[in-house]
Amino acid sequence: MGFDLSEILRSLKPQKHTGTLERRPDEDLPWVADEPAIGGPLFLDTSVYLDVLQGRSPVEVDRLITYRLCHHSAVCLSELTHAFGRLDPKHASTKAVLETIAATVEDIPEHRLHAPDEAIWGHAGVLAGLLFRLSNLPKGEGHERRFVNDSMVFLQARQLGASVLTGNVRDFDFLSQIIPTGRVILYRAPVEEARSS
């Protein structure tokens, strides 16, 4: 599958999207508590790994990832392994944190780890730019780069026919407003509630 910019522009129609996106009310969003244990495949966002590893994941998330087929993104792999370069090797907790991340990465089955192809990369660039413009966030604070990663995860899940499981409520609500055919399952970790809103 190659990259076809004209096809992406035809499907997204970025010029037709104007105004500012608003997060939908909670009652209009797909929450993990409403999901049956048995169902379609999941595509895990980085928030899931972090919340599970830090013991902050709601029981409904733990139940879902136990019973459902889980797929993984090379994008999230990159976000996890970023810690190996970023964390201070002299800090007391660094060794234990990196050992935990390494064990998590090693547990990802190779046949369920998916790298975005060139079509996803190109599509994600347009989608992330649109998301940034419509979210009305300040420039220069890293949102645009984060939106590229979120867009790739969202589009990869859509390509696989899976639902993104994520604690990133706002960004994935916005993505699913722009592309309603993408499926998401949202949750809030108790400690992260204010950040995810």
Secondary structure, 3 states (H helix, E strand, C coil): CCCCHHHHHHHHCHHHCCCCCCCCCHHHCCEHHHCCCCCCCEEECHHHHHHHHCCCCCHHHHHHHHHCCEEEEHHHHHHHHHHHHHCCCCCCCHHHHHHHHHHHHHCCCHHHEECCCHHHHHHHHHHHHHHHHHHCCCCCCCHHHHHHHHHHHHHHHHHHCCEEEECCHHHHHHHHHHCCCCEEEECCCHHHHHHHC
